[in-house]
C-alpha cells in the first residue's frame, strides 16, 4: 500500500549522488515489487549490497506435506508441539514447524527463546502473528519491537532476524505467502489510502523509526527461495554486514499492526467472515475475530450459521478469549481447526442455542481462507486431535454419541 515513510539520511533527489562525511559515495538499492511497477523503497548502504563471498546449502525445516485424504475436518493442538526444555535452543527461523501448505501459502508455528540467524524469504511476504512474548525484529530498514497480539508484515527478501527477550518464550503463528500481502483492496482508495469504512487506518501501522547499523564481514544470511524441487534454502555469505543502511524512503518496508487496534464490523444479524478481513494475498485472505458486541436483531443467533466453503479451506487459530461456537469440541487456546472445502461446518452442538441473547463475545482468533486445498505438514500430523471430526455427533445430553467414528475406522 502507498504509505510513504522516510528514515535516516537520504539525498534530496533520488538516483543522485549521496556522499558520506569523507566524500565517499553511499550505494543506492532499489527494493521494489512487480518489476518496477508497484511499491518500492530506496535504501542507501555504506557497502555494495550485492557483494557476497560464498554460498552453501541450507537445510530447511521439514517442508514435506501430504494431502488431507481421506477428507476430514481437523484439529491441531499447537501448544503440544514444543516441549519446554526445547525453548532455549529454538529460534524463530530454524525452529518453525509446518502445519499446512499449498502453492500459495504455508502456515507454521514456533515457540522460541533463542536469537535467530539473519534470514530472508525470497519466495514471498511473511505475516507473523505474535501469540505471546516479547521480541525485537531487526531488519535492514531498522528495528521494530513487538509483543503479544502484534502482526508483523515483512516484505519479500527483507533481511532480518528475531531476538526474543523477556521472561517468557515467543509463541508465533507464521503465514508465508508465495505472493505479496496487503490490506484488502476494498478498504483502499484508488491511490492506496485506507478508507473511512476500513477497520484500521495508517495511524495503527508502525514501521521502523530510525536506521540500525551493524558491522562485520563474511556474514551469513539464510535465504529461502524457489528451486527445481520446490522451496529450498541457501546460506548466502555477505562480504559486509547487510545492516549498513544510513537511510531509506518509500512505501515498501516491514511494519506491525496490533489486533487490539482492529475495529470490528458488526450488524443486526450475523456478519459473514469477509467483514472480519484484515489482509489478503494471492489466493488467500486473512481475517481476525476480536472481542466485540454481537448481533442485536431481537431474533438473532450470534454464533455462525452452518456453512459450506465450496471454494475454500478455512483455517482458524484460536489465540485468546473463549470461542463460543467451538465449546465442547476440545478446541482451546493454541488450537488450530481446519475445515476443508467439501465439508459443512459450523457451531458445536448446543452452541447455536446457547448464543441466543448474547450481547458480547470475548474471543480472539486468526483465520486464513485459501482458494486451493491445503495439505498437511509435519507439525499438523504431530499435534492432531483425531477425535475432532466426530465432535458434531452428540446425544441429547450433549455428550459424545460414540467413542469411535460412526461406521468404523477413524481414518
Residue, then its C-alpha position, 0 to 999 in steps of 0.5 A: x500500500x502507498x504509505x510513504x515513510x522516510x528514515x535516516x539520511x537520504x539525498x534530496x533527489x533520488x538516483x543522485x549522488x549521496x556522499x558520506x562525511x569523507x566524500x565517499x559515495x553511499x550505494x543506492x538499492x532499489x527494493x521494489x515489487x512487480x518489476x518496477x511497477x508497484x511499491x518500492x523503497x530506496x535504501x542507501x548502504x555504506x557497502x555494495x549490497x550485492x557483494x557476497x563471498x560464498x554460498x552453501x546449502x541450507x537445510x530447511x525445516x521439514x517442508x514435506x506435506x501430504x494431502x488431507x485424504x481421506x477428507x476430514x475436518x481437523x484439529x491441531x493442538x499447537x501448544x503440544x508441539x514444543x516441549x519446554x526444555x526445547x525453548x532455549x535452543x529454538x529460534x524463530x527461523x530454524x525452529x518453525x514447524x509446518x502445519x499446512x501448505x499449498x502453492x500459495x501459502x504455508x502456515x507454521x508455528x514456533x515457540x522460541x527463546x533463542x536469537x535467530x540467524x539473519x534470514x530472508x524469504x525470497x519466495x514471498x511476504x511473511x505475516x507473523x502473528x505474535x501469540x505471546x512474548x516479547x521480541x525485537x525484529x531487526x531488519x535492514x530498514x531498522x528495528x521494530x519491537x513487538x509483543x503479544x497480539x502484534x502482526x508483523x508484515x515483512x516484505x519479500x527478501x527483507x533481511x532480518x532476524x528475531x531476538x526474543x527477550x523477556x521472561x517468557x518464550x515467543x509463541x508465533x503463528x507464521x503465514x508465508x505467502x508465495x505472493x505479496x500481502x496487503x490490506x484488502x483492496x476494498x478498504x483502499x482508495x484508488x491511490x492506496x489510502x485506507x478508507x473511512x469504512x476500513x477497520x484500521x487506518x495508517x495511524x495503527x501501522x508502525x514501521x521502523x523509526x530510525x536506521x540500525x547499523x551493524x558491522x562485520x564481514x563474511x556474514x551469513x544470511x539464510x535465504x529461502x527461495x524457489x528451486x527445481x524441487x520446490x522451496x529450498x534454502x541457501x546460506x548466502x555469505x555477505x562480504x559486509x554486514x547487510x545492516x549498513x543502511x544510513x537511510x531509506x524512503x518509500x512505501x515498501x518496508x516491514x511494519x506491525x499492526x496490533x489486533x487490539x487496534x482492529x475495529x470490528x464490523x458488526x450488524x443486526x444479524x450475523x456478519x459473514x467472515x469477509x467483514x472480519x478481513x484484515x489482509x489478503x494475498x494471492x489466493x488467500x485472505x486473512x481475517x481476525x475475530x476480536x472481542x466485540x458486541x454481537x448481533x442485536x436483531x431481537x431474533x438473532x443467533x450470534x454464533x455462525x450459521x452452518x456453512x459450506x466453503x465450496x471454494x475454500x479451506x478455512x483455517x482458524x487459530x484460536x489465540x485468546x478469549x473463549x470461542x463460543x461456537x467451538x465449546x465442547x469440541x476440545x478446541x482451546x487456546x493454541x488450537x488450530x481447526x481446519x475445515x476443508x472445502x467439501x465439508x459443512x461446518x459450523x457451531x458445536x452442538x448446543x452452541x447455536x442455542x446457547x448464543x441466543x441473547x448474547x450481547x458480547x463475545x470475548x474471543x480472539x482468533x486468526x483465520x486464513x481462507x485459501x482458494x486451493x486445498x491445503x495439505x498437511x505438514x509435519x507439525x499438523x500430523x504431530x499435534x492432531x486431535x483425531x477425535x475432532x471430526x466426530x465432535x458434531x455427533x452428540x446425544x441429547x445430553x450433549x455428550x459424545x454419541x460414540x467413542x469411535x467414528x460412526x461406521x468404523x475406522x477413524x481414518 
